[in-house]
């Protein structure tokens, strides 16, 4: 369950928001001023080999204040990202080198968190449209779940895309009221933990512009309630399909047993809805430790199905205890402006998740307020913007050649 500290911080944010509205102050300006800042560590890391990766991540954890005080004697939940199907590959590469969170990074985090005193670690993911264990999904993707399970004692997986091992869903409320939803019914694992960790891949996203520690939590919501095939009155027994109708497009509401949208007159556009739903989910289940791994990744979007996608090797990891600050630094590492919003790369056609999160006081995206420790951003940057521009120019040239 959420710690008292976290509740106090979020209630404080909610009171600031309410006061700002009552006073008639501009929404974003009033709350952004109160958005907290936290140090973020950046490290160069070229391979997933434990002899390089483990000491790098240990140093990063020390640089952001140490994880011992956060996890000692606690139950820790770690959400990683296995987007898409296990057979979808980019350039015939291992999935952990393009769009999956690499299991080696999860293993290293598990090992370090256990050494820091965590008593139990649960690895979470809502694997696509199945009640199969996460371990089975990893095996289908030619990845070894034992590498994670054996990284420390008392480690287990849970598929959070349905009821799973729990007896009922847990309702987590959005302390500030929510942009789209006032609260969510989630797998018990999101409530039955003292510390929540998000480990994401450093990537662009075809809908949200950027995907990182916060966007990773879009998968927290079970498809049995918020999916295309969810039950009408009650959750379905098993997940069917994705979250397109309910979350992306708003063509349907969640199961009636769950809290419904606050206002169905808001735009039914995924570029409006997805960033706001992400922020609602992060507000309901706060992230205590955010890790964005970009040792190897991809450009153009979040998976092999995105037109123009190509592998890349940024060779970096970003970590911090505030998800907005961490995502802001990761975005800057990609040569995008974290202070940008709709109309500026990578948010050309979408609202910025970072700005929306900052506006309700989760954290700041202003690099001037964030202490960046370790490798400097300028010397460790991989220019995703340049890669995008070159790709777009090539596409235009090809189209022009076809017309000629």
N, C-alpha and C positions, 0 to 999 in steps of 0.2 A: 504494500500500500504506500501511498505518497507520504514522504517525511513531513514532519511539522514545519521544518524550515521551508520546504518547497511550498506548502500550503500558505504560509505567512507571506512569502514573496509574491505568490500569485494573487492572493487576496489584496495585497498592497497595490499591485498593478490594477486590479479591478476597481479599487477605491479611487485611484488616480484617474482612471477612465471616466468613472461616474462623475467625479468632481469637475473634470474638464468639460463634460457635456453640460452639466448644470450651469457652469460659469459662462457657457457659450464660447469657450476657447476653441481654436481650430483643432480638430481631432488629432491629426498626425503630429503637429508641432507640440501639443501638450503632452502626449504620451511618449513621443520619441525622446524628449528631453530626459525622461526617467528611465529609458531603456538601459539596462546594465551592460557594462563592458567586462570582459574577462580575457586573460592572456591566451594566446594561441601559439602552439609550437609548429614549426615547419621543418621538415627534415628531408634530405636527399636519401633515396634508397633505390638502388638499381635492380635488385633481385628479390625474390620471395624466399630465398634461402634463409633458414633460421639463424645461421651464424652472422648474417648481416641484419636481418629484419628484427630479431629479438632485442639486441642491444640498442638499435635505433629507437624502437618504440619505448623501451625502458627509459631511455634518456628523455624522450618527449614527455612521458608521464611525469618525470621529475620536474621538467621545465614548467609544466602548468600547475605545479603545486603538490604533486604526488597523489596517487589514487588510494593510498592506505586509509586516510581519514574519510574517504567517500565510501569504501567498500568493506572495511574490516567488520567481520561478524554479520555481514548482510547477505541477503539474497539478491543476485544481480541478474537482470534480463538483458540479453544482447540481441538486438534486431539487425540482421544483415539482409542483403538484397540478392534474390535469385530471380530476376525478372524474366518473363518469357518461358519458353518450353526448353527442356533439357537437350533437345536435339538441334536447337537453333544456334548456328555458329557464324562467326564473322571471319572470313579469310581462313577457314579451317583451323582456327586457333582454339586452345582451351578456353572455356567460357570465363574462367577467372582472370584471363588476361585481356578481356575485352569489356564485358558488361556485367558479369557477376561480381559481387564482393569476393575477393580472393580468399579461399578458406585458410590460407597461410596467415593472413592478417588477423582473421578471427581466432585462429589457434594461438597466435602470439598474444593477443589481447586476453584470451582466457587464461593463459599461463601466468601472465603478469598480474592480472586481477586476483587470481587464486593465491599467488605468492604474497599479495598485499593484504590477504586476510579474509577474502570472501568465503562464505561457508557453502554456498550453493550457486551454480551458474546455469541458467536456462537459455538456450539458443533458439531464437524465434524467427519464423518466416511463414508467410501465407502462400505456400506453393500453389501453383496454378491449378485451379479447378479439380482438386483431388483431396481425398482424406488420407492419402498415403503419408507415411512418416516423412519428415524432412530428409532423414537418412536415405530413404529409397530414392527420393528425387535427386539427391547428390550423386548416388551411384549411377542413376540413369544418365547424368551429365558427365560421367567418367571422373568424378571427384570422390575422394575418400573421407567419409564422415568420421572414421576412427581417428584421423589426424586432429580433429577438434575434440572429440570425446576423450581422447587420451592425453590432452594437453594439461589436464588438472583433475583432481578428484571431484566427484559430485557434479558432473556436467551432464546435461540432458537436452534433447531437442523437443520442440513442440511446434506442430503445424497449427498456426493461429487463424487459418482461414475458415475455421468452423469451431464448434464447441470443444473439440479436442478432448483432453483428459479432464476437463472441468465438468461440474454438475450443472452450472448455469453461467450465463454471460455476466460480466461485471460492467456496471454503468459508471463511466467516468465523465464528469461534467466539465464544461469549458468555463473556467472561473470568470472570464470577462463577458460571458454571454454568447460568444461565438459569432462568426461572420455568417455562416450558413446553418450550422447545427449547434444547438445548445449543449449537446453531450452525445456520447456514443456508447453502444453496447459492444464490448470487446471480449475476446478470449480472456479467461481468468488470469493468464500469465502477466498481463499488463497491469493488473492490480496487485497480484501476489508477488511483488518484488519491491525491494527497498531502493534499488538503483536501476536506472534504465539507460542503456548504452545504444547508440545508433552508429553502425559501421557501414558506410556507403562507398560507392565507387565515384570517382571524379569524372563526371560526364555532363554533356549537354542533354537537353530533353526537348522532344518535338512539340510538346504541349506547354510545359512550364518554363522552357528556356534553359533552365539549369536544374540538375538533380544532385542532391547532396544529403547531408545528415537529416535535414528536415523533410525533404521530399521522400526519403526512404520510409517515412512513417505513414505515407499514403496507404501502404500495405498493411497497416495495423488493423484496418476495418475488415471484419470477416465478410466474405462474399455471400455467406448464408443469410445475411441481413441486408447488406448494401450492394449486392451483386445483381446482375441481369436476371439470374434465375432464382433470386431469393424468394422465400415464402411471402405470401401477401399478408396474412395475419400474424404468423409466427415464423421464426427462422426455419429455413429448409434444413433437412438433416445433413446434407452434403453440399459443398460449393459447386456451382455451375456457372461457367463463363467468367467474365471480368466485371469491372465496376462502371462500364460505359454508360448504361442507361440511368443509373442512380447518381453516381458522382460526376462523371464527365458532362453529360448532357442534361441531366435532371428530368428525363422523360418519365421516371417513376420515382416513387418514394420508397424508403426502407420498409422492412416488415413493420406492421402496425404496432408490434410489441415494443419497438424502439422509438426514441424521440424523433419526431419528424422535422423537416426543414422549418426554419423560423418564418420564411417569407417566400412563397412560391412565385411571386411576381418578379423576383430578381432575374437577371439575364440567364438564359439557358445555354450559355456558351462555356465550353470547357476551359478556355483561356481566362475566363472570369472565375469559374467555380473551383477548378483544381487547386490554384494557389491558395484560395481561401479555406478550402476544406483541409489542405495540408496544415495550415496554421491552426485551425480548430483542433485537429488531431494532436498537434504538438503541445498546444495549450492544455488539452485534457490529459495527456500523458507526457509530462515534461521530460526532456532529455538531460541527463546529468553529465554524460561524457559523449562527445561527438568526435568521430574519426572519419576522415575522408581520404580514402586510399587511391592514389593515382600512380602507382608504380608502373602499371601497364593499364591502358584504357582504350577508348575509341573516340572518334570525333563524329560530329553531325547529329547525334542523338543518343537515346538510351539503350538501343538494341540493334541487332543485325537486320531487323525488318525496316529500319529507317533508310530511305534512299540516300546514297552518297556516303554511308558510314564507312569508316576506315580505321584500322588499328593505329594507336600511337603509344609512345612510351614516355610519359612525363617524368617518371622516376622520383616522385615526391609523395609524402604523407603529411596530412594536416590534422592536428588534434587540439581540442579545447573543451572546456567545461561549460561553454555557452554555445548552443547550436547556431545562433544567428552570427555571432562573431566568427565561429569556425567556418561556416559556409561563406561568409564575406571574404575571408582570407583565401579560401579555396578558389572562389570565383576570381579573385585578383590574380591568383597563380595561373589562371587560364587566360589572363590578359583581358578580362571583362571588368567593367566598373561596377562594384557592388552597390554603389549609390544610384545606379541607373534604374529606370522603371520602364513601363510599356513604351515601345518605340525605339529603345536603345538596345544594342546587343548585350546579352543573348535574349533579351525580352522584347524583341521586335513586335511580336503579336500577342503578348500575354502580360498580365500583371506580375510584378515581382513578389515572390514569396518572402524574400528578405525584408522588403519594405513593409508588407502587411504584418509580418511578425514584429518588426520594430515598432510599428504603429500601436500595437497593444502592449508594448513594454517587455517583450520576451528578451530582447537583446539588441545591441547596436550593430549596424552594418558599416559604420563610419570608421575607416581604417585609421583616422587620426586619433580615435579614442581606444584603439585596440593595440595592446602590446604584443608585437610579433617577436617570438623568441626562436633562435636557431638560425636556419638558413634564410637569408634575406629574400623577400619576394622577387625583387628585380633580377637577382642572379639565379633564381630557381624556376623562373616562369617558363611555361610551355605555351606558345602563342596560339591558342585555339582560334582566336579571332583571325589571325593571319591564315591559318589552315582553312577556315571557313571561307574567307574571301577568295583564296586561290581556287577552292573547289567550286564556288559559285561562278567565278570568272570562266573556269573550264567548262562548266555546264552551259553558260551563255554562248561560249564559242562553239560548242558542239551543236547547240540549237540553231545558231546562225549558219553553221555549215550545212545543216539539213535543209534550212530554208533556201540556201543558195543553190 
